[in-house]
Amino acid sequence: MNTKALLDQLSTAVMLFDTHGRFAYLNQTAESALRTTSKVLLGQRYSFFIASDSLPLRELLKTLKDNGSFAQDDLRLELLNGRNIIANFTGHWIHLDKPYLMVEWQDRQSIKRYQHELGILQQNQINNKLLAQLAHEVKNPLSGIAGAAQLLALELPEEQKEFTDIIQHEIERLSKLVDRMLLGGKKASKVLTNIHEVTEQVYDFCSINLPENIQLKKDYDPSLPELTIAPESVYQALLNVVQNAIEACAVQKQANIVIKTRALPRHSIGIKQYPLTLRIDVIDDGPGIDPALQPNVFVPLISGKQSSGLGLGIAQSLIQQQSGIIEFISDATGTTFSIYLPVVNHDSEVEQQ
């Protein structure tokens, strides 16, 4: 087992010091927090990079001597590259080939973000139970719409049948989604996918009946790698988010919605850090989400619109099936929903399923 590889997956920063106070190891999270690399620090004393007067050394050394470990909350470290870190630190001795002091920490922002994401994950478990109860209510009207579309196709001229083809395609897709999402059916297969194939499908579909007051734009990073996902599930999730933005902007005289893609190195989702994560932003300059609704925006049947309020709850569930998460920020100037999808090794993903 590769211990270094495991430590590099942690969202907690980890450093090892030898008995002379020299850097012996930093995981990737620590490198990112310190804005430096192991190559720069290994073999250097802590005072090479950390201002000595920012450490309560006597107190920490006494606690280490008495207890073999220490814990210090809200400790402010002043770094000699100009950065400051305020975090909860813990340290204890470990014995490998020789004794090392292992120091771990998470900054306040990481802890707050983890707690927020944990709340989303727990809420999603409740959401899935609520959604399951609605399965038959969704299935029945789909069957009626499918029958009506077939009858309509018989009466339309050939050049207009492309519209009923779209209806039929969407009905089939939604039926599969209901079976998989609401009735506990088999999850969609994951394949290596170019994320922009998914975003383009959503862009094209939403452009068909886009209100005249709304401009739908794209801002893609063309260098993004392929990733292993269930493309139909991500398509449905992104479609729900974009349609939610379109409905929110309907009251504006003029509005803009941007679908934006970017890569995030060493990004954490929950307690796990991924070497690379793709982020899809849906950015609108609409009126924003009512602050009273924001804590429950992913809860089924909670909506500020004249709709069922299912879309965002389903989207969150589908993205979590990809080991990802959806987050948002919103104020009076607009709303940004961000879909985070980790880029994972295909073989590893298969083993985990």
Buried (B, 14 or more C-beta within 10 A) or exposed (E): EEEEEEBBBBBBBBBBBBEEBBBBBBBBBBBBBBEBEBEBBEEEBBEEBBEEEBBEEEEBEEBBEEEEEBBBEEBEBBBEEEEEBEBBBBBBEEEEEEEBBBBBBBBEEBBEBBEEBEEBBEBBEEBBEBBEEBBEEBBEEBEEBBEEBEEBBEEEEEEEBEBBEEBBEBBEBBBBBBBBBBEEEEBBEBEEBEBBEBBBBBBEBBEEEBEEEBEBEEEBEEEBEBBBBBBBBBBBBBBBBBBBBBBBBEEBEEBBBBBBBBBBEBBBBBEEBBBBBBBBBBBBBBBBBEEEBBEBBBBBBBBBEEEEBBBBBBBBBBBBBBBBBBBBEBEEEBBBBBBBBBBBEEEEBEEEE
